[in-house]
Amino acid sequence: MNSPHLSCWIIVNGYLQHTKFSDLALFIKEAAVRKGLSADIIRNSSLMPMIEDGRPVLRGSFTRLPDLVVFMDKDIALAKHLEMMGLPVFNKSSVIETCDSKAKTHQALAACGIPMPKTIFPPFTYEGVGRTDLHLFTKIGQTLGYPLVVKEAYGSFGQQVYLIHSEQELQERVMELAHKPFILQEFIDTSFGKDIRINVVGDQAAAAMKRTSANDFRANMTAGGKAEPYTPTQEEEELAIRSAQILGADFAGVDLLFGKNGPLLCEVNSNSHLLHLYECTGINVADKMFDYIVKEFRR
């Protein structure tokens, strides 16, 4: 599906200088060009969103605005600003905001019958105001049982996820996290060191891989996990697609756990690392993303 008259911006974070991020941006740009789009990689640090005379405007070194935006960052304010200016943004700012928070993701899916681990949301506290009363966490430990999992609401690549084995360890972790938002979940022992990543585009499962780790309860590749191509079951595929659609995602990397009675939703990533998936499966999901994006734009 070629679209020679369309231009797009691929928004990335200007402060993340690691090659894995720049390689991903180039990978996505190459897919856009293959589909006939004029594509530019734009750093969020080069743009100045502002309100002037009561309306949203954008300042920067660009000469013209694009027809559409592929947003590969978590700068939610910028994504929202571009939408306010009338630009089609993939994924929308609301999707990025929900997926960026594990707490918001689980709550958004909670009323929709999506199977997921038992999840508890601890009470909010303010920065500088410690959690001095830990009695509730004793009850949480009793409710979930040990080991249990503590996940910071904001984190990527399996980082900020902790396996907790005792009440003392839980209290120490809670005190260490201080005011940071987090969730607590039951530990799914049938999924120790293994999970499934299914990349969804529109209403299709575009590619999938199984990740495993021999020495870590997390299967993320950045935590030492290894990946292999995977053919999901119909139940797994339907769960991944439905979860992404409920959240309104145009595309997403959906992580599933191996539950005792079937797959469980782990998390939904609005921007997943497509290079790992391509290296594992040989499937270029970025190509499928632009087929979908152009179709939606034309609609």
Disulfide bonds with the S-S distance in Angstrom:
none
